[in-house]
Amino acid sequence: MPFQVYLLECSDKSYYCGYTSDLNRRIEEHNSGRGSKYTRARRPVRLVYSEERETRSSAMKREAEIKKFSRKEKKALAIK
């Protein structure tokens, strides 16, 4: 089962990174206030980047890498 690593831009222009096995469902959860505590107060969110990973482990590792990115690096990733 493939996993998606995703980057959201929140209404306050901050970024949120996560991973999921169902990207559309997860974005709906974020926008309905059920996604995460961070995005709950920053709705609506919009998807700016995603990439597929084969395993949950590799998705988690990539998520951790992206979370360490600077704001500038996240913005560059979002432009791709």
Summary of the structure (lengths in Angstrom):
residues: 80
radius of gyration: 11.8
end to end distance: 24.8
largest distance: 33.1
contacts: 221
relative contact order: 0.26
helix: 44%
strand: 26%
